[in-house]
Amino acid sequence: MAGTMTNIENNTIRMCWKALRSLSKNIRLGLAVKLTNSVLEEERKEMSDEAYTEEMLNKFFGKWEGNETAEELMGIIKRSS
């Protein structure tokens, strides 16, 4: 969470939880997904498209750290399945 929460924020969370905790597991999971997506979308909107693309590329592109060729990796995968 970003920063320290105030007492009002903590109380709001407690009140919401009291109202929501009796809902089914599926409904609570659905709400969790919607809440998470809304936070991610807010963070996304704070960046330009170019900055977001650059961040995602830096985060995920080329993360394999090994000396195996693509063919060797395919062989390893085939042997292990």
Buried (B, 14 or more C-beta within 10 A) or exposed (E): EEEEEEEEEEEEEEEEEEEEEEEEEEEEEEEEEEEEEEEEEEEEEEEEEEEBEEEEEEEEEEEEEEEEEEEEEEEEEEEEE
